Amino acid sequence: MVKSMQPSPTVENVVQELRRGALILAALSQLEVEKYGYALIRQLEENGLEIDQGTLYPLLRRLEAQGLLDSKWNVEGSRPRRYYVINKTGKTVLKDLVTEWHSLAKCMERLLAEVK
Amino acid sequence: MELIERYLQEVGRHLPANKRADILSELRSSLNDSLEAHTDRQPSEEAVLPILREMGAPREVAASYYPEGQYLIGPELFPLFQLIVGIVLAATVSGQLIAAIVSLTVSHRPDFLTLLQILNSIPAALGSVVLVFAIMQWFNVHPDLKKEDFDPRHLPPLYKEKPLHRSEQIFSIAVGTIFLACLVPFGASGGFTAKYGVNLLTDPVLDTYYPWIAVSVVLGLLLSIVLLWRGHWEMSTRIAKIGTDIFALVLLDLLFHGQMAWSNQMGSGGTIVEPFQFTNTPQGLQLVGMACFRLAFLVALIVIAVSTFFRIYRLIKNDLFNHRVPTER
């Protein structure tokens, strides 16, 4: 899912709605190994998913508050960084979300097959 | 980089205090990572600008850290807020009306200010409720309200607006016109007078206020004509009706007070019976007449106050909260 030019505010709003849930899934999927925010942004970008910092950091905080991620500050290195990693609960939730995502994707493929 | 610190300072102004330092440290780290990745040279202001623009306006960035959005009273609290506002408003208005009626009937010293206090007390009551709920929202207090099992069979019946009775409007227009037709000559001929032998008996209080009585009647007539024309009640006509009723209440209170003061000045007490001891004299008849007017004003005052209360209640309950036109005749 790549951020694209939005032709109208309506499309922009719908795209944001579509991305909102997908970003959660994307972030959780990439945190099997602990990462700090900027590294996660780069990794998502490398896979074609653009996300700005102003969106990712609040999202990581929410996922942590929901008990799906753990985090800790690491002061070793050039500057202090907060590292995030998916925890046991997060992994269980991620598994369910992935199943749901595949089911939804198949369903949407069928529904959109005839859309020109 | 000073620009980054200025940016973070501005973001921090809108962040919750207990998380501010932690969030700002993370943002600072991320901004510096981003800056490092985008420039090879010594970081300059020009290099920082696009990074900050991409991050977004400070207020928006801070707002994204509020998972439920920034509300004075959020969606979870709003249904309870609506319920409490309804109860508080009804209690406030009825309390003041009861106080006004008690003052009118028991002490015979109706205080119009008590009625006016209703208007003052509504914003105060509303403000207090809003303040309490805003504090609850601030501290993220969400009362655990029991969710009732939804049973579609218990849904309220379809709302059907009763039609406005045109005959009533025609009747009120006819009565108002006749009253106005009588009122104008009275005023033009030197006041409300009655002949008793060679004596001319007047009602000085009615004389004083008769132009305002005429205004009140004309307003009522105009409203009846509008209602007859429209054929149904609307928010605007409901508010206009409440307005004309309040105007009438003010006038009736002034008339009642005036009659009371005049009777006291003439040596008659506050009761209706007392003037009858003077009935064989012109002054006695005048006092009886004045006392009858006073009684009529008192009855009208109470009736209009009660009906106005119910009109306001229906306006709040049906028009303002349920967004529908209430049933009213």
Chai-1 contact restraints between the chains, C-beta under 6 A:
chainA,res_idxA,chainB,res_idxB,connection_type,confidence,min_distance_angstrom,max_distance_angstrom,comment,restraint_id
A,G37,B,S30,contact,1.0,0.0,6.0,A-B,restraint_1
A,Y38,B,S30,contact,1.0,0.0,6.0,A-B,restraint_2
A,Y38,B,D33,contact,1.0,0.0,6.0,A-B,restraint_3
A,D52,B,E54,contact,1.0,0.0,6.0,A-B,restraint_4
A,Q53,B,S30,contact,1.0,0.0,6.0,A-B,restraint_5
A,Q53,B,M55,contact,1.0,0.0,6.0,A-B,restraint_6
A,G54,B,M55,contact,1.0,0.0,6.0,A-B,restraint_7
A,G54,B,G56,contact,1.0,0.0,6.0,A-B,restraint_8
A,G54,B,V61,contact,1.0,0.0,6.0,A-B,restraint_9
A,P58,B,S64,contact,1.0,0.0,6.0,A-B,restraint_10
A,P58,B,Y65,contact,1.0,0.0,6.0,A-B,restraint_11
A,R62,B,P67,contact,1.0,0.0,6.0,A-B,restraint_12
A,R79,B,S29,contact,1.0,0.0,6.0,A-B,restraint_13
A,R79,B,N32,contact,1.0,0.0,6.0,A-B,restraint_14
A,R81,B,S29,contact,1.0,0.0,6.0,A-B,restraint_15
A,R82,B,E26,contact,1.0,0.0,6.0,A-B,restraint_16
